[in-house]
Amino acid sequence: MKQAIVLFILLLPFPVFAESMGGMSEVQMQQMMQQAQAMQACMQNVDQSEMQAFETRAKQMEAETQALCSDGKRDEAMQKAMAFSKEVSSNKAMQKMKKCGEGMKNMMPKITTITQKNEKSSHHICDDR
């Protein structure tokens, strides 16, 4: 069910992406839809209990960092966020989801570029609140 929601969210702004990419041909749109279906099928193989546990952990981490930011403990909040980032990258379910989404990257180069720019920017976790 969550995969269907993720897929819906990904495809919801599809017309905007098509316009921003200089207009996609019908063939390109069909390829994108096929990639999205492949991604959805792939995500069905992700362990849902592992994803739920990870979601719980992410909510806990968000609450902890918010509390630290509120208390003015910016450095500690940033350290926790960085540690959690490493936890995310080593989480098997997250690795599987990333792998499932790889095919979509090639279909949306501008979105990937924007995401990469955001990932490279050096901002503080407390400034995102």
N, C-alpha and C positions, 0 to 999 in steps of 0.2 A: 504494500500500500504506500509506504513512504517513497519507494522508487517512482511510483506513478505520480506522486505529488512533486517530487524533484523534477521529473521529466516535464510535467505540466508547467512548472515554474520556469524551467529552461526554455520551453517553447513558447510561453506566453508572449514575450516581447519579440517574437520571430519577425513580424513585419518591420519593426524598427531596425532589426539587424540587417534585413534584406536591403532596406533603404540606405543604411549607413555604410553598407559594403558596396555601394555603387550599383545596386540592383542585382539580384541573383537571377540566373536563368531558371527555367522550370526544371531542367535537368539537375542543376545544383541544389535546388530546393528538395527534389526527390532524393538525392544523395544524402542530404542532411537529415531528412526524415528516416532514411534507412539506417544511418549511423545512430540516430536517436533510439530507434527500435532495438538495434544491437546493444546499445548501452543499457537500455532497460532490461533486456534479457540477461545481460551480464550481471547487472545489479541484483537480480533475483537470486543469484548464487552467493551473495554476501550474507554472512551469518547475522540474522536479525537480532538475536540475543546479544551478540557482541556489539552491534550497532547501538542497541538500547543502553547497554552498559556504558559505552563510550559517550552517548548523549548525556547520560546522567553525570558522568565525570566532567564533561564540558560545562554543564550548568553549574556544577560545584566550583569549578575553576573560575568561571565568570563571577560568581558571587564572592569568592575569595579575593580576586583581583579588584573588584569594585570596592570591597571593604578596605583593602589596603590603600587604594587610591583616595578613598574618602578620609582615611586617617592620615593622609599626607606621606605615606610610605611608598613613594613612587619607585624607588630603586628595587625594593622588595617585590612590588607588584610586577615590575618588568622582569625580574629574575624568574618569578613564578610563570609568567607568560612564556618566556623563552624555554623553560623546562617543559612546559606543556606542549609547545610547538614541536619539540623533539619527540615527545610522547606521541603526538599525532602522526608524525612521519614514520614512526616505528610500529604503529598500530596496524595489524594485519587487515582488519576490515577497511580501514582508511586507504591502505595501499591498494586493496582490491578495487575500491570505488574509484580511486585515481586512475587505475589501469583501465577500468570500464569507460572512463571519460576520455581516454586518450584519442579515440577516433574523432571526437567532436572538435578537438583542438585544431585539426587540419581544416575543418570546415569553417572555422571562425577565427581567422588570423588576427583581426583587429581586436577582438575581445581578449585574446591571449596576450597581445601587446599591452593592452590597458591593465590587465591583471598583473603582468610582470612588472610594469612600472610601479603599481601600488605595492607589490611585494618588496621592491627594492628601496622604496622610500623609507627613510629612517624617522619613524614617529614613535611616540611613546604610548604605551597601552592606556595610560590614564587620560591621554588627550582624545581618546576615541569615545569617551563617555559623554 
